[in-house]
Amino acid sequence: MFVRNELQRLRDSIDNLDAALVHLLAERFKCTQEVGRLKAEYQLPPADPAREAAQIRRLRALAEESKLDPVFAERFLNFIIAEVVRHHELIASSHAAARRG
Ligand SMILES: C=C(O[C@@H]1C=C(C(=O)O)C=C[C@H]1O)C(=O)O
């Protein structure tokens, strides 16, 4: 009984944390979509490698402080950034097509 209750208690928290992660990611993508539209409008490149490198340095340091594996933190951020850049490329090509008429 103890094991079942403990497992349930921990899984309830995991479910809440997963929901928070989804909400946080959704908000992040709302912001990055706006960045993508701005970049497309002003014809700036979809990716900004200097900004990415700075974020990775920052996130690795935060991960170390929080005892999270920094390699995992870097992979996770790279995974998200790759998706954002893919969205920015799509937005840029639809803006370019609209400019061509
Ligand atoms: C969101 C941006 O666009 C891209 C995506 C980034 C991100 O998801 O954090 C960071 C840099 C850019 O390659 C940005 O330039 O700020």
The ligand as an SDF file (V2000), in Angstrom:
LIG
                    3D

 16 16  0  0  0  0  0  0  0  0999 V2000
   14.1550   33.3060  -31.2690 C   0  0  0  0  0  0  0  0  0  0  0  0
   15.1800   33.6530  -32.0760 C   0  0  0  0  0  0  0  0  0  0  0  0
   15.4880   32.9400  -33.2410 O   0  0  0  0  0  0  0  0  0  0  0  0
   16.2710   31.7550  -33.2490 C   0  0  0  0  0  0  0  0  0  0  0  0
   15.8280   30.8540  -32.1820 C   0  0  0  0  0  0  0  0  0  0  0  0
   16.3430   30.9810  -30.9340 C   0  0  0  0  0  0  0  0  0  0  0  0
   15.6350   30.3960  -29.7470 C   0  0  0  0  0  0  0  0  0  0  0  0
   14.7270   29.5680  -29.9350 O   0  0  0  0  0  0  0  0  0  0  0  0
   15.9560   30.7720  -28.6180 O   0  0  0  0  0  0  0  0  0  0  0  0
   17.5390   31.7000  -30.7400 C   0  0  0  0  0  0  0  0  0  0  0  0
   18.2100   32.2570  -31.7650 C   0  0  0  0  0  0  0  0  0  0  0  0
   17.7440   32.1530  -33.1710 C   0  0  0  0  0  0  0  0  0  0  0  0
   18.5390   31.2360  -33.8840 O   0  0  0  0  0  0  0  0  0  0  0  0
   16.0080   34.8350  -31.8220 C   0  0  0  0  0  0  0  0  0  0  0  0
   16.7800   35.2330  -32.7090 O   0  0  0  0  0  0  0  0  0  0  0  0
   15.9000   35.3990  -30.7140 O   0  0  0  0  0  0  0  0  0  0  0  0
  1  2  2  0
  2  3  1  0
  2 14  1  0
  3  4  1  0
  4  5  1  0
  4 12  1  0
  5  6  2  0
  6  7  1  0
  6 10  1  0
  7  8  2  0
  7  9  1  0
 10 11  2  0
 11 12  1  0
 12 13  1  0
 14 15  2  0
 14 16  1  0
M  END
$$$$
